[in-house]
Amino acid sequence: MKKLLLWLFIILGTLTAKAQDTLTIMQYNLLNYGNFTSYCTSSNNNVARKTGYDAIIVHYVKPDIISVNEMTTTRSYHDYLLNNGLNTDGVDYYAKASDTQSNGYQYTMNVLYYNKNKLGEAGHTIAQTDIRDIDIYKLYYKSANLNQGDTTFIYCVVAHLKAGNKSGDVAKRAVMADNTMDYIATHHPDENYLMMGDFNVYTDTEPAFQAFINYKDAAIRFNDPVNQIGNWHNNPEYSHYHTQSTHTSGGGCAVGGGMDDRFDFILLSNNVKSGNKKVKYISGSFDVVGQDGKHFNLAIDDSPANTSVPKNVLNALYNNSDHLPVTLKVTVNQPVGIPQMHSDIDQLDFTNPVNNVLNFKVNAAKTTSLKVEVFSLLGQKVMQREFSVSKGDSQLTMDVSNLFKGLYILRFTESNGHSFSRKLLKY
């Protein structure tokens, strides 16, 4: 029912004067992926097995942006995950963002992957280097009618703050957070930012978390999408939001103790919360994947049965990492008005997303014909219809029930040769 209501919200929101695309964001600590220690060995931290688990999780969530922590600094493992965990089972649209490691003392790093059919990379920089690098990835939305230079940008700030609950650890986390916020304040502050990562904070009162949500410049403060601010550590009140640990017994690669800490976050800048710059958080879409709220201080696969995800996904989450991934969805608004130059059509609106019947409302300055072609994201034409459009207002319908669920490109061509494209989501 929750997923149905979310879909209804998305559908109602897109029947407006603007076309909306939906992006799914995922943040995940992979637990020493490709990095081997005395306790995380090639046996209990086997890369091939972990990559198989990642494939199950990613193909279940279907994220468009994936930020990960604790990835080895050996780049060949980054490509191994891309080619054997993400781009598998018919999926071929993930790409890895560029990276520059500045801190030579690091043994793990942050990495970002994205759906190249929807997004492109516009830049990567490092906000701060104390303890670990904190990365900022600038992505641009691939609009059907806008170029990189004038489309919507999303800045993903990916952080892995210092672990530990000693006063020195708390202080180091604060330095990392302060450095990052100061960087944002002096570099493009009025943008769409997502602050994501494993923050290792135990309570909202920690200086690092306060730096994110109560920065001295109120304009660039970050927001918790679920507004669950408090003392998360070992507190059953926040059972639905705990992300660590998936295991009760430690001693191996994974930390034990059961689900009792909220370490992993995706925070929203004011622009993403409000939608002021075309990117807006979908209320109610935040999720801790595999967290049912019934396993406080327990492993996620302990009794009672965890039915929040399919059994194979739960198994992958348990075996892959001692963290759970967190996800949320945002909408990206794009104009649907038709360019007037050389066009006989003044306005064209259509239902988006669509189920079985695509309805068009067309206003034409003169009688014309309109060819509608439907392309998959691989560039294959899967449907075509031609319509006669009278001067004035017209209502057109197109049966799309035979299309598979997913994202398509519609190309409209008028009798005078003028053409334009729009995106369509079939659900």
C-alpha positions as CSV (number, residue, x, y, z in Angstrom):
1,M,0.0,0.0,0.0
2,K,2.8,2.4,0.9
3,K,4.5,1.9,-2.6
4,L,1.1,2.3,-4.3
5,L,0.5,5.6,-2.5
6,L,3.9,6.8,-3.5
7,W,3.2,6.0,-7.1
8,L,-0.1,7.8,-7.0
9,F,1.7,10.8,-5.5
10,I,4.2,10.8,-8.4
11,I,1.5,10.4,-11.0
12,L,-0.6,13.2,-9.6
13,G,2.4,15.4,-9.4
14,T,3.4,14.9,-13.0
15,L,0.0,15.8,-14.5
16,T,0.9,19.4,-14.5
17,A,2.4,22.0,-16.7
18,K,5.8,20.6,-16.2
19,A,7.2,17.1,-17.0
20,Q,8.7,15.4,-14.0
21,D,11.4,12.7,-14.0
22,T,12.1,10.7,-10.8
23,L,15.6,9.9,-9.6
24,T,16.3,7.4,-6.9
25,I,19.4,8.1,-4.7
26,M,21.2,5.4,-2.7
27,Q,24.0,5.7,-0.1
28,Y,25.7,2.6,1.1
29,N,28.8,1.7,3.2
30,L,30.2,-1.4,1.4
31,L,32.4,-2.5,4.4
32,N,36.0,-2.7,3.1
33,Y,35.2,-3.6,-0.5
34,G,38.5,-4.8,-2.0
35,N,40.3,-3.8,1.1
36,F,41.8,-6.7,3.2
37,T,42.9,-6.5,6.9
38,S,43.6,-8.9,9.7
39,Y,39.9,-9.1,10.4
40,C,38.5,-8.5,6.9
41,T,40.3,-11.2,4.9
42,S,40.0,-12.5,1.3
43,S,37.9,-15.3,2.8
44,N,35.3,-13.5,4.9
45,N,35.4,-10.4,2.7
46,N,35.5,-12.1,-0.7
47,V,35.1,-9.6,-3.5
48,A,33.3,-11.9,-5.9
49,R,30.7,-12.8,-3.3
50,K,30.2,-9.2,-2.2
51,T,29.8,-8.1,-5.8
52,G,27.1,-10.7,-6.2
53,Y,25.3,-9.4,-3.2
54,D,25.7,-5.8,-4.5
55,A,24.1,-6.9,-7.8
56,I,21.0,-8.2,-5.9
57,I,20.6,-5.1,-3.8
58,V,21.2,-2.6,-6.7
59,H,18.8,-4.4,-9.1
60,Y,16.2,-4.4,-6.4
61,V,16.5,-0.7,-5.5
62,K,17.2,0.5,-9.1
63,P,19.0,3.7,-8.0
64,D,20.0,6.4,-10.4
65,I,22.8,7.7,-8.1
66,I,24.8,5.4,-5.9
67,S,27.4,6.8,-3.4
68,V,29.5,4.3,-1.5
69,N,32.0,4.4,1.4
70,E,34.8,2.0,2.3
71,M,35.9,1.3,-1.3
72,T,39.5,0.2,-1.8
73,T,41.8,2.8,-3.3
74,T,42.7,0.2,-6.0
75,R,40.8,1.4,-9.0
76,S,40.5,-2.0,-10.7
77,Y,38.1,-3.0,-8.0
78,H,35.9,0.1,-8.8
79,D,35.5,-1.2,-12.4
80,Y,35.0,-4.7,-11.1
81,L,32.0,-3.6,-9.1
82,L,30.7,-1.6,-12.1
83,N,31.0,-4.4,-14.6
84,N,30.1,-7.4,-12.5
85,G,27.7,-5.9,-9.9
86,L,25.9,-2.9,-11.5
87,N,25.9,-3.5,-15.3
88,T,24.5,-7.0,-15.2
89,D,21.3,-8.9,-15.9
90,G,20.4,-6.7,-18.9
91,V,21.5,-3.4,-17.2
92,D,24.2,-1.4,-19.0
93,Y,23.5,2.2,-18.1
94,Y,25.7,2.7,-15.0
95,A,28.9,4.7,-15.1
96,K,31.5,5.6,-12.5
97,A,32.3,9.2,-11.7
98,S,35.8,10.4,-11.8
99,D,37.9,10.5,-8.6
100,T,41.0,12.1,-7.3
101,Q,42.4,10.9,-4.0
102,S,44.3,13.6,-2.3
103,N,44.9,12.1,1.2
104,G,47.8,9.6,0.9
105,Y,47.0,8.1,4.3
106,Q,43.7,6.7,3.2
107,Y,43.1,3.0,2.6
108,T,39.5,3.3,1.6
109,M,37.7,6.0,-0.3
110,N,34.3,7.2,-1.5
111,V,33.1,6.3,-5.0
112,L,30.0,7.4,-6.9
113,Y,28.1,5.6,-9.7
114,Y,25.2,7.1,-11.8
115,N,22.7,6.3,-14.5
116,K,24.3,7.7,-17.6
117,N,21.0,7.6,-19.5
118,K,19.6,10.3,-17.1
119,L,22.7,12.0,-15.7
120,G,26.1,13.2,-16.8
121,E,29.1,14.2,-14.8
122,A,30.0,17.9,-14.8
123,G,32.8,17.9,-12.2
124,H,34.4,16.4,-9.1
125,T,36.3,18.1,-6.3
126,I,37.4,17.4,-2.8
127,A,35.9,19.6,-0.1
128,Q,38.4,18.6,2.7
129,T,41.2,16.1,3.3
130,D,41.4,15.8,7.1
131,I,41.3,12.1,8.2
132,R,39.5,11.2,4.9
133,D,38.6,13.0,1.7
134,I,35.1,14.3,1.5
135,D,34.1,14.4,-2.2
136,I,31.7,16.6,-4.1
137,Y,30.3,15.3,-7.4
138,K,28.5,17.7,-9.7
139,L,26.0,15.8,-11.9
140,Y,23.8,17.3,-14.6
141,Y,20.4,16.1,-15.6
142,K,20.2,15.0,-19.3
143,S,17.1,16.8,-20.5
144,A,15.7,16.0,-23.9
145,N,15.8,19.6,-24.9
146,L,18.6,21.2,-22.8
147,N,22.3,21.0,-23.0
148,Q,24.7,20.5,-20.1
149,G,25.4,24.2,-19.7
150,D,21.7,25.2,-19.1
151,T,20.2,22.2,-17.4
152,T,19.6,21.2,-13.8
153,F,22.6,20.3,-11.5
154,I,22.8,18.1,-8.5
155,Y,25.8,18.2,-6.1
156,C,26.4,15.0,-4.2
157,V,28.6,15.5,-1.1
158,V,29.9,12.1,-0.1
159,A,31.4,11.8,3.4
160,H,32.8,9.1,5.6
161,L,33.4,10.7,9.0
162,K,35.8,9.5,11.6
163,A,34.6,6.4,13.5
164,G,34.7,5.9,17.2
165,N,32.9,7.2,20.3
166,K,35.8,8.8,22.2
167,S,36.1,12.6,22.6
168,G,38.9,12.7,20.1
169,D,36.8,11.0,17.5
170,V,33.9,13.4,18.1
171,A,36.3,16.3,17.6
172,K,37.8,14.9,14.4
173,R,34.3,14.4,13.0
174,A,33.5,18.0,13.8
175,V,36.6,19.3,12.0
176,M,35.7,17.3,8.9
177,A,32.1,18.6,8.9
178,D,33.2,22.2,9.5
179,N,35.7,22.1,6.7
180,T,33.1,20.7,4.3
181,M,30.4,23.3,5.2
182,D,33.0,26.1,4.9
183,Y,33.9,24.9,1.4
184,I,30.3,24.8,0.3
185,A,29.7,28.3,1.7
186,T,32.4,29.7,-0.6
187,H,31.8,27.5,-3.7
188,H,28.4,27.6,-5.4
189,P,26.3,27.5,-2.2
190,D,22.9,28.2,-3.8
191,E,22.6,24.8,-5.6
192,N,20.9,21.4,-5.2
193,Y,23.0,19.6,-2.6
194,L,22.7,16.1,-1.1
195,M,24.9,15.4,1.9
196,M,25.3,11.7,2.0
197,G,27.5,9.1,3.7
198,D,28.4,7.2,6.9
199,F,28.6,10.0,9.5
200,N,29.4,7.8,12.5
201,V,27.4,10.1,14.7
202,Y,25.7,8.8,17.8
203,T,23.4,11.8,18.5
204,D,22.1,14.9,16.8
205,T,24.0,17.0,19.4
206,E,27.4,16.0,18.1
207,P,29.2,19.1,16.6
208,A,29.6,17.4,13.2
209,F,25.9,16.8,12.8
210,Q,25.1,20.3,14.1
211,A,27.5,21.7,11.5
212,F,25.3,20.2,8.8
213,I,21.9,21.1,10.2
214,N,22.7,24.4,12.0
215,Y,25.5,26.0,10.0
216,K,26.1,29.6,10.8
217,D,24.7,30.6,7.3
218,A,21.1,29.4,7.5
219,A,20.7,29.5,3.7
220,I,22.9,26.5,3.3
221,R,21.9,24.3,6.2
222,F,20.9,20.7,5.5
223,N,17.7,19.0,6.5
224,D,16.9,15.5,7.7
225,P,14.2,14.3,5.2
226,V,12.4,12.3,7.9
227,N,13.0,14.9,10.7
228,Q,14.1,12.2,13.1
229,I,16.4,14.3,15.2
230,G,17.6,12.9,18.5
231,N,19.8,10.5,20.4
232,W,19.8,7.6,18.0
233,H,22.3,5.3,19.8
234,N,20.8,2.3,21.4
235,N,17.4,4.0,21.4
236,P,14.4,1.9,20.3
237,E,12.5,5.0,19.5
238,Y,14.5,5.2,16.3
239,S,14.4,1.5,15.4
240,H,13.0,2.3,11.9
241,Y,16.0,4.5,11.1
242,H,19.0,2.4,12.5
243,T,21.4,1.4,9.8
244,Q,24.1,-0.5,11.8
245,S,24.8,-3.3,12.6
246,T,23.2,-6.0,10.5
247,H,24.9,-8.6,12.7
248,T,24.7,-9.4,16.4
249,S,28.0,-11.3,16.7
250,G,31.3,-9.6,15.7
251,G,34.8,-11.0,15.6
252,G,34.8,-11.2,11.8
253,C,34.7,-8.5,9.1
254,A,31.4,-7.1,10.2
255,V,30.8,-5.3,13.5
256,G,28.3,-7.0,15.9
257,G,25.8,-5.6,18.3
258,G,22.6,-5.6,16.2
259,M,20.6,-2.7,14.8
260,D,21.1,0.2,17.3
261,D,22.9,3.0,15.5
262,R,21.9,5.6,12.9
263,F,25.2,6.2,11.1
264,D,24.1,6.5,7.4
265,F,22.3,9.6,6.1
266,I,21.1,11.5,3.0
267,L,20.5,15.1,4.0
268,L,18.8,17.7,1.8
269,S,19.8,21.2,1.1
270,N,17.1,23.9,1.4
271,N,16.8,24.0,-2.4
272,V,16.1,20.2,-2.6
273,K,13.7,20.3,0.3
274,S,11.7,23.2,-1.2
275,G,12.2,22.4,-4.9
276,N,13.3,26.0,-5.7
277,K,15.8,24.9,-8.3
278,K,13.9,22.1,-10.1
279,V,14.9,19.2,-7.8
280,K,12.6,18.3,-5.0
281,Y,12.5,15.5,-2.4
282,I,9.4,13.3,-2.7
283,S,7.9,13.3,0.8
284,G,7.7,9.8,2.3
285,S,10.2,8.3,-0.1
286,F,13.2,8.0,2.4
287,D,13.9,4.3,3.2
288,V,16.4,2.3,5.2
289,V,16.5,-0.8,2.9
290,G,15.9,-4.0,4.9
291,Q,14.9,-2.1,8.1
292,D,11.5,-3.2,9.4
293,G,11.8,-1.5,12.8
294,K,11.4,-4.9,14.6
295,H,15.0,-5.8,15.0
296,F,16.4,-3.5,17.6
297,N,19.6,-4.9,19.0
298,L,19.1,-7.9,16.7
299,A,20.5,-9.0,13.3
300,I,18.3,-8.1,10.4
301,D,17.6,-11.8,9.7
302,D,16.8,-12.8,13.3
303,S,13.3,-13.7,14.5
304,P,10.7,-12.2,14.0
305,A,10.8,-12.7,10.2
306,N,11.9,-9.6,8.3
307,T,9.6,-9.3,5.3
308,S,10.4,-5.7,4.4
309,V,12.4,-6.9,1.4
310,P,12.5,-10.2,-0.6
311,K,14.4,-13.0,1.1
312,N,17.3,-12.9,-1.4
313,V,17.7,-9.2,-0.8
314,L,17.7,-9.6,3.0
315,N,20.3,-12.3,2.7
316,A,22.5,-10.1,0.5
317,L,22.1,-7.2,2.9
318,Y,23.2,-9.4,5.9
319,N,26.2,-10.9,4.2
320,N,27.5,-7.9,2.3
321,S,28.0,-5.3,5.0
322,D,27.3,-4.4,8.6
323,H,25.5,-1.3,7.3
324,L,22.1,-1.0,5.5
325,P,21.8,1.3,2.5
326,V,19.5,4.4,2.7
327,T,17.5,5.7,-0.2
328,L,15.2,8.5,-1.2
329,K,13.6,9.8,-4.4
330,V,13.6,13.3,-5.9
331,T,11.7,14.8,-8.8
332,V,13.4,16.8,-11.5
333,N,11.1,19.3,-13.3
334,Q,11.6,20.1,-16.9
335,P,9.5,22.5,-19.1
336,V,7.1,20.9,-21.6
337,G,6.2,24.0,-23.5
338,I,6.8,23.7,-27.3
339,P,9.3,26.0,-28.9
340,Q,7.4,28.5,-31.1
341,M,10.0,29.0,-33.8
342,H,9.0,26.9,-36.9
343,S,6.3,25.1,-35.0
344,D,2.6,24.9,-35.9
345,I,1.9,23.6,-32.4
346,D,1.5,26.1,-29.7
347,Q,1.1,23.7,-26.8
348,L,1.2,19.9,-26.2
349,D,0.5,18.2,-22.9
350,F,0.3,14.5,-22.1
351,T,-0.2,12.2,-19.1
352,N,3.2,11.3,-17.6
353,P,3.8,8.7,-16.1
354,V,1.3,6.6,-18.0
355,N,-0.2,3.1,-17.6
356,N,-2.0,1.8,-20.7
357,V,-3.4,4.8,-22.6
358,L,-1.4,7.9,-23.4
359,N,-3.6,11.0,-23.7
360,F,-2.5,14.1,-25.6
361,K,-3.9,17.6,-25.4
362,V,-2.7,19.6,-28.5
363,N,-3.3,23.2,-29.5
364,A,-2.3,24.0,-33.1
365,A,-2.1,27.3,-34.9
366,K,-3.0,25.5,-38.2
367,T,-3.9,22.1,-39.4
368,T,-0.9,19.8,-39.4
369,S,0.1,16.1,-39.0
370,L,2.0,14.8,-36.0
371,K,4.1,11.7,-36.0
372,V,4.8,10.3,-32.5
373,E,7.7,7.9,-32.2
374,V,8.6,6.0,-29.0
375,F,12.2,5.1,-28.4
376,S,13.8,2.9,-25.7
377,L,16.8,4.3,-23.8
378,L,19.0,2.2,-26.0
379,G,17.8,4.2,-29.0
380,Q,15.5,1.4,-30.4
381,K,12.2,2.6,-31.9
382,V,9.4,0.5,-30.2
383,M,6.3,2.3,-31.4
384,Q,5.1,4.8,-34.0
385,R,1.7,6.6,-34.6
386,E,0.7,9.4,-36.9
387,F,-2.2,11.8,-36.2
388,S,-4.0,14.5,-38.1
389,V,-4.2,17.6,-36.0
390,S,-6.8,20.2,-36.6
391,K,-6.4,23.9,-36.0
392,G,-7.3,24.7,-32.4
393,D,-7.6,22.2,-29.6
394,S,-7.4,18.5,-30.2
395,Q,-7.5,15.4,-28.0
396,L,-5.4,12.4,-29.1
397,T,-5.0,8.9,-27.6
398,M,-2.3,6.3,-28.0
399,D,-2.4,2.7,-26.7
400,V,0.9,1.9,-25.0
401,S,-0.2,-1.1,-23.0
402,N,2.3,-3.3,-24.9
403,L,5.3,-1.3,-23.6
404,F,7.3,-2.7,-20.8
405,K,7.6,-0.6,-17.6
406,G,10.4,1.9,-17.8
407,L,11.6,5.2,-19.2
408,Y,11.2,6.1,-22.9
409,I,11.8,9.0,-25.2
410,L,8.9,10.4,-27.3
411,R,9.8,12.2,-30.5
412,F,7.2,14.4,-32.1
413,T,7.5,15.4,-35.8
414,E,5.2,17.9,-37.5
415,S,4.4,18.0,-41.2
416,N,6.7,20.9,-41.7
417,G,9.6,18.8,-40.4
418,H,9.9,20.5,-37.0
419,S,10.5,18.0,-34.2
420,F,11.0,17.9,-30.5
421,S,11.5,15.2,-27.8
422,R,10.1,14.5,-24.3
423,K,10.6,11.8,-21.7
424,L,7.9,9.3,-20.8
425,L,7.7,7.0,-17.8
426,K,5.6,3.8,-18.2
427,Y,4.5,2.2,-14.9
